[in-house]
Amino acid sequence: MATEKENSNIDIMNPLHLHPNEGPLLLGFVTGHVTRDPTNKKKQEQWDICNSIIISWLHASMSETIKKLVLYFDNARTIWK
């Protein structure tokens, strides 16, 4: 269990911080409900980071045979389909 001192090093304002309550939001990447903003550069960067994290989670849960088939897909939604 994390100590109070360890928790004080967590920057919850960092765009890379993923809180456990964001599970439904992250699921939106594979269902297609969370899409990449075509106009806002900052949101595009944040979406790309989260999408990459989810892709790595998906890859980690696949057999090597399936992973080879989707290795170069760049969208979590496409991999999920």
Secondary structure, 3 states (H helix, E strand, C coil): CCCHHHHCCCCCCCCCCCCHHHHHHHHHHHHCCCCCCCCCHHHHHHHHHHHHHHHHHHHHCCCHHHHHHHCCCCCHHHHHC
